[in-house]
Amino acid sequence: MAYYNLYTKQNFSGKNLEKLQATKLEGGFCTFNQARKMGAKVIKGSKAICKLSRMVADAGKETEFRSYPVFHQSQIQLKSEGK
């Protein structure tokens, strides 16, 4: 697994995979909220690596693309690793 979501453990595909390959970073990526759900935090001052898109269908609304900023695993700190 060269490019995967740290939270869901699923591999990225399509345009999102191309965006991640352009960053020259390999490994896990996740959003800010996914890091919090894992009991980790984004290191202070870190900037999102890129914005990934996905199709979202809300109840009663049309489907739409939403973009989410993602962080590389090197920018994520588990609570047990530090303060």
ChimeraX attribute file (.defattr): number of C-alpha atoms within 10 A of each C-alpha:
attribute: neighborCount
match mode: 1-to-1
recipient: residues
	/A:1	11
	/A:2	11
	/A:3	20
	/A:4	19
	/A:5	19
	/A:6	19
	/A:7	16
	/A:8	9
	/A:9	13
	/A:10	12
	/A:11	15
	/A:12	19
	/A:13	12
	/A:14	7
	/A:15	12
	/A:16	16
	/A:17	15
	/A:18	11
	/A:19	17
	/A:20	23
	/A:21	13
	/A:22	10
	/A:23	11
	/A:24	7
	/A:25	15
	/A:26	14
	/A:27	15
	/A:28	22
	/A:29	28
	/A:30	24
	/A:31	21
	/A:32	17
	/A:33	14
	/A:34	17
	/A:35	21
	/A:36	16
	/A:37	11
	/A:38	12
	/A:39	12
	/A:40	17
	/A:41	17
	/A:42	22
	/A:43	13
	/A:44	9
	/A:45	7
	/A:46	12
	/A:47	13
	/A:48	17
	/A:49	16
	/A:50	16
	/A:51	15
	/A:52	18
	/A:53	14
	/A:54	12
	/A:55	10
	/A:56	13
	/A:57	11
	/A:58	9
	/A:59	7
	/A:60	6
	/A:61	8
	/A:62	8
	/A:63	11
	/A:64	11
	/A:65	10
	/A:66	11
	/A:67	12
	/A:68	14
	/A:69	15
	/A:70	22
	/A:71	23
	/A:72	24
	/A:73	17
	/A:74	13
	/A:75	17
	/A:76	21
	/A:77	17
	/A:78	15
	/A:79	12
	/A:80	8
	/A:81	7
	/A:82	6
	/A:83	6
